[in-house]
C-alpha cells in the first residue's frame, strides 16, 4: 500500500522515486516485519500465557524437555502477521505471483491455526486428523500449482542444479510437482520445529537465499547472464522473502534458547509452504533440497525411523527421530544441537548460491 501511495508522488517529490527499486522495498519490508515482531512480541506472549495456551510435551521425548511444558505456543501468529502486514505495505499489489504466495501463506496458516486451536483451546491432543490435515495441504498446494500452470507468463520447466542446459518441461504434470515441493517443504519445516530456535534459524537462512534467487530470476539481464530461467514479475517475491527473514529475526528474539514462546503449527506449516511456493515460482524447486537441507534431513530421518521400525518389528536406526532428538539423547546440549544445525544450514545455502555460476 505504501508503495502505491508514495511512488505515485515521485513526479512531484523526486525522493519517492526510490520506491521503484525492489532492493529498497525489500529492506523496508524486512525492517517493518522485524519492528512488528519486536513491538508485538511481548504482548502476544502475555496473551498466550493469559489464555494458558501452553506447549504439551510428550513423555517419550528427552527428559529435560519436560521443563518446557506450559511455555506459550502458537507464536507463529506473530510471524505470519508480521509477514503479511509488511508485504502488503511494500509490495506491488498488482503482481500475480505475490497473490499466489499470499494465498498459500493464508491457507496454510488457517490449517496450522485449526490444528493448534483443537490441541490448545479444545484440548484435543492430536488436533486435526492427519489425513484431513494432509489432504487440505495437498488441495491448497494443488490450487497454487494450477493457477501458476494457467498463468500465461509462467513456464512449466524445471531447473536442474549444475545442469543448466537440462530443463525438462513437465506440462500439466508440473501441478503435481508443485504439490510435492510446497506440501513437502511445509511438513519438513514442521518436523524440524522441535527445539528452541531450531526451525526459525534455517527458515531465516532459506528466506535470505531465496530472496537472492527471486531477484535474479526476475531480472532479465542477470538471468540471461547466469543462464537460469527468467520469470517476469517474480522479482516482487524478493520483498516477501525479505519480510519473512525480518519476521523470523523478530521471532527468534523470543524463541532463542531458553524459549519464551514456540511457533506451533500455525507458524511452521505456512513458513515451509511459503518457501516451497517461492521455490516453485522462481524455478529453483530442486535447489530447495539443498537450501532446505536441514529440513530434508529431519524429514527423511522420520521416514527412515518409522519404516525401519515397521519392517523390523520394533528396531530403530536413531535413538529418536526427528534427528535433532537423536543428538540430544547422545548427550549433546540443546544449544549445541541448535547452533550446529544452523551452521549446516548456512553451508548448504552457500552451496546452493554457488550453483548460480556453475554450468
C-alpha positions in Angstrom: 0.0 0.0 0.0 2.8 2.4 0.9 4.4 1.6 -2.4 1.3 2.6 -4.4 0.7 5.7 -2.3 4.3 7.1 -2.2 5.6 6.0 -5.6 2.6 7.8 -7.2 4.1 11.0 -5.9 7.6 10.6 -7.4 6.9 13.2 -10.1 6.2 15.8 -7.5 8.7 14.6 -4.9 11.7 13.1 -6.5 12.9 11.2 -3.4 9.9 8.9 -3.7 11.4 7.5 -6.9 13.4 5.3 -4.6 10.3 3.1 -4.1 10.5 1.8 -7.6 13.6 -0.3 -6.6 12.9 -3.8 -5.3 16.0 -3.8 -3.2 15.0 -0.7 -1.3 11.4 -2.0 -0.6 12.9 -5.4 0.4 15.0 -3.7 3.1 11.9 -1.7 4.2 9.8 -4.8 4.4 12.4 -6.7 6.4 12.8 -3.8 8.9 9.0 -3.4 9.1 8.5 -7.1 9.9 11.3 -7.0 12.4 9.8 -4.0 14.1 6.3 -5.5 14.3 7.9 -8.7 15.8 9.8 -6.7 18.5 6.8 -4.5 19.3 4.1 -7.0 19.5 6.1 -10.0 20.7 5.8 -9.3 24.5 2.1 -8.6 24.1 1.5 -11.8 22.1 3.4 -13.9 24.7 1.4 -12.3 27.5 -1.9 -13.0 25.8 -0.9 -16.6 25.1 0.1 -17.1 28.7 -3.0 -15.4 30.0 -5.2 -17.8 27.9 -3.0 -20.8 29.1 -2.1 -21.8 25.5 1.0 -23.7 26.6 3.1 -26.4 24.9 2.3 -30.0 25.6 5.5 -32.1 25.9 5.4 -35.8 25.1 6.7 -38.1 27.9 8.6 -40.2 25.4 11.0 -37.3 24.5 14.2 -36.2 26.2 13.5 -35.8 29.9 14.9 -32.2 30.1 12.1 -31.2 27.7 9.6 -31.6 30.4 10.8 -28.2 31.8 9.4 -26.6 28.6 5.8 -27.8 29.4 3.4 -24.8 29.6 5.7 -22.5 27.5 3.3 -20.3 25.4 2.8 -21.7 21.9 1.0 -20.6 18.7 3.6 -17.7 18.5 3.6 -18.3 14.7 0.6 -15.9 14.6 3.2 -13.2 15.3 5.4 -14.3 12.5 2.7 -14.6 9.8 1.1 -11.3 10.9 4.4 -9.6 10.5 5.0 -11.1 7.1 1.5 -10.3 5.8 1.5 -6.7 7.1 4.9 -5.8 5.8 4.4 -7.5 2.5 1.1 -5.6 1.9 2.8 -2.3 2.8 5.8 -2.6 0.5 4.9 -4.9 -2.4 3.4 -4.2 -5.8 -0.2 -5.4 -5.2 -0.8 -5.8 -9.0 1.7 -8.7 -9.1 0.1 -12.1 -9.8 2.8 -14.2 -8.1 2.5 -12.1 -4.9 -1.2 -13.1 -4.5 -0.4 -16.8 -5.2 2.2 -16.8 -2.4 -0.1 -14.9 -0.1 -2.9 -17.3 -0.8 -0.6 -20.2 0.1 0.5 -18.3 3.3 -3.0 -17.6 4.4 -4.2 -21.1 3.6 -1.5 -23.0 5.4 -1.8 -20.5 8.3 -5.5 -21.5 8.5 -4.6 -25.2 8.5 -2.0 -24.7 11.2 -4.3 -22.5 13.3 -7.1 -25.0 13.2 -4.7 -27.8 14.2 -3.3 -25.8 17.1 -6.7 -24.5 18.1 -8.0 -28.0 18.5 -4.9 -29.0 20.5 -4.5 -26.0 22.7 -8.0 -24.5 23.1 -10.2 -27.5 22.7 -7.6 -29.7 24.4 -7.7 -32.4 21.7 -4.1 -33.6 21.9 -4.0 -34.9 18.3 -5.5 -31.8 16.7 -6.7 -32.2 13.1 -6.8 -35.8 11.9 -3.5 -36.4 10.0 -5.4 -37.5 6.9 -7.6 -34.3 6.8 -4.6 -32.1 7.5 -2.6 -33.6 4.7 -5.5 -33.5 2.3 -6.0 -29.8 2.9 -2.3 -29.2 2.3 -2.4 -31.1 -0.9 -5.5 -29.3 -2.2 -4.1 -25.9 -1.4 -0.7 -26.6 -3.0 -2.6 -28.1 -6.0 -4.6 -24.9 -6.4 -1.4 -22.8 -6.3 0.2 -25.2 -8.9 -2.9 -25.0 -11.1 -3.0 -21.2 -11.0 0.7 -21.0 -12.0 0.2 -23.5 -14.8 -2.7 -21.5 -16.2 -0.8 -18.2 -16.0 0.5 -17.2 -19.5 3.8 -15.8 -18.3 4.8 -18.8 -16.3 6.6 -21.8 -17.8 6.5 -25.3 -16.5 10.2 -26.1 -17.0 12.2 -27.4 -14.1 15.7 -26.1 -13.3 18.2 -28.8 -12.7 21.1 -27.6 -10.4 24.6 -27.9 -12.0 22.9 -28.8 -15.4 21.6 -25.6 -16.7 21.2 -26.9 -20.3 18.8 -29.5 -19.0 15.4 -28.0 -18.2 12.6 -30.5 -18.8 9.1 -29.2 -19.4 6.6 -31.1 -17.2 3.5 -29.6 -18.8 0.3 -30.4 -16.7 2.5 -32.7 -14.5 4.0 -29.5 -13.1 0.9 -29.2 -10.9 1.8 -32.5 -9.1 5.4 -31.3 -8.9 4.3 -28.1 -7.2 2.3 -30.0 -4.7 5.3 -32.1 -3.8 7.5 -29.1 -3.3 5.1 -26.9 -1.4 3.4 -29.6 0.8 6.7 -31.4 1.3 8.6 -28.3 2.4 5.8 -27.3 4.8 5.8 -30.7 6.6 9.6 -30.8 6.7 9.8 -27.4 8.4 7.0 -28.6 10.8 9.1 -31.7 11.8 12.2 -29.5 12.4 10.4 -27.3 14.9 11.4 -29.3 18.0 14.0 -27.2 19.8 14.3 -23.6 20.8 15.1 -21.6 17.6 16.0 -24.8 15.6 13.4 -24.3 12.8 13.3 -20.5 12.6 17.1 -20.2 12.1 17.2 -22.2 8.9 14.0 -20.6 7.8 15.7 -17.2 8.0 18.7 -18.5 6.1 16.5 -20.1 3.4 14.4 -16.9 3.1 17.6 -14.8 2.6 18.8 -17.3 0.0 15.5 -17.3 -2.0 15.5 -13.5 -1.7 18.5 -13.6 -3.9 17.0 -16.3 -6.2 13.8 -14.3 -6.7 15.7 -11.1 -7.5 18.0 -12.7 -10.2 15.2 -14.7 -11.7 13.1 -11.6 -12.1 15.9 -9.6 -13.6 16.1 -10.4 -17.3 19.8 -9.4 -17.8 21.1 -11.2 -14.7 19.0 -14.3 -15.5 20.4 -14.4 -19.1 24.0 -13.9 -17.8 23.6 -16.7 -15.2 21.7 -18.9 -17.8 18.8 -19.5 -15.5 15.1 -19.4 -16.2 13.8 -15.8 -16.3 10.4 -15.4 -14.6 9.0 -12.0 -15.5 7.5 -10.4 -12.4 8.9 -12.8 -9.8 11.3 -10.1 -8.5 8.5 -8.9 -6.2 8.8 -12.1 -4.3 12.1 -10.7 -3.1 10.1 -8.5 -0.8 8.1 -11.4 0.7 11.3 -13.3 1.3 12.8 -10.2 3.0 9.7 -9.8 5.1 9.9 -13.5 6.2 13.6 -13.1 7.1 12.8 -9.9 9.2 9.8 -11.6 10.8 11.9 -14.6 11.6 14.6 -12.5 13.3 11.9 -10.7 15.3 10.5 -14.1 16.5 14.0 -15.5 17.2 14.5 -12.8 19.7 11.8 -14.5 21.9 12.3 -18.1 20.6 16.0 -18.3 21.2 17.1 -20.7 24.0 15.6 -20.8 26.5 12.5 -20.0 24.5 9.8 -17.7 25.8 7.4 -18.8 23.1 7.1 -21.6 20.4 5.7 -21.1 16.9 3.4 -24.1 16.8 1.9 -25.5 13.6 0.4 -22.1 12.9 3.9 -20.9 12.2 5.8 -23.9 10.9 3.3 -25.0 8.3 2.9 -21.7 6.5 6.6 -20.8 6.7 7.5 -24.0 4.9 4.7 -23.6 2.4 5.9 -20.0 1.6 9.5 -21.3 1.0 8.1 -24.1 -1.3 5.9 -21.7 -3.2 8.7 -19.2 -3.8 11.0 -22.1 -4.9 8.3 -23.1 -7.4 7.8 -19.6 -8.8 11.5 -18.7 -9.1 12.2 -22.0 -10.9 14.6 -23.1 -8.2 12.4 -26.0 -7.0 15.1 -28.7 -6.7 17.5 -26.4 -5.1 15.1 -26.4 -2.1 16.6 -29.8 -1.3 20.0 -28.1 -0.8 18.8 -24.8 0.7 16.4 -26.6 3.0 18.8 -29.5 3.5 18.3 -29.4 7.3 14.5 -29.7 6.8 15.0 -32.5 4.3 17.3 -34.5 6.7 14.9 -34.1 9.6 12.0 -35.3 7.4 14.0 -38.3 6.0 15.1 -39.3 9.5 11.5 -39.7 10.5 10.6 -41.6 7.3 13.5 -44.0 7.8 12.8 -44.4 11.5 9.2 -45.3 11.0 9.8 -47.5 8.0 12.6 -49.4 9.7 10.6 -49.8 12.9 7.7 -51.4 11.0 9.9 -53.6 8.9 12.0 -55.0 11.8 9.2 -55.2 14.3 10.4 -52.6 16.7 14.1 -51.9 15.9 15.3 -48.3 15.4 18.0 -46.6 13.3 18.2 -43.5 15.5 17.8 -43.2 19.3 14.8 -41.0 18.5 13.5 -39.1 15.5 13.5 -36.4 14.2 17.2 -36.3 14.0 17.8 -33.5 16.5 16.4 -35.7 19.3 18.9 -38.4 18.4 21.8 -36.0 19.1 20.2 -34.8 22.3 19.9 -38.4 23.5 23.6 -38.9 22.6 24.4 -36.2 25.2 24.7 -33.0 23.1 23.3 -29.9 25.0 20.3 -28.4 23.3 22.1 -25.1 22.3 24.9 -27.1 20.6 22.4 -29.1 18.5 20.7 -25.9 17.5 23.8 -23.9 16.6 25.4 -26.8 14.7 22.2 -27.3 12.6 22.3 -23.5 11.9 25.9 -23.9 10.7 24.9 -26.7 8.4 22.0 -24.6 7.0 24.4 -21.7 6.2 26.9 -24.1 4.5 24.1 -25.6 2.4 22.8 -22.1 1.5 26.2 -21.1 0.2 26.5 -24.3 -1.8 23.1 -23.6 -3.4 24.1 -20.0 -4.2 27.2 -21.3 -5.9 25.1 -23.2 -8.4 24.1 -19.9 -10.0 27.5 -19.7 -11.5 28.1 -23.3 -12.2 27.2 -24.6 -15.7 
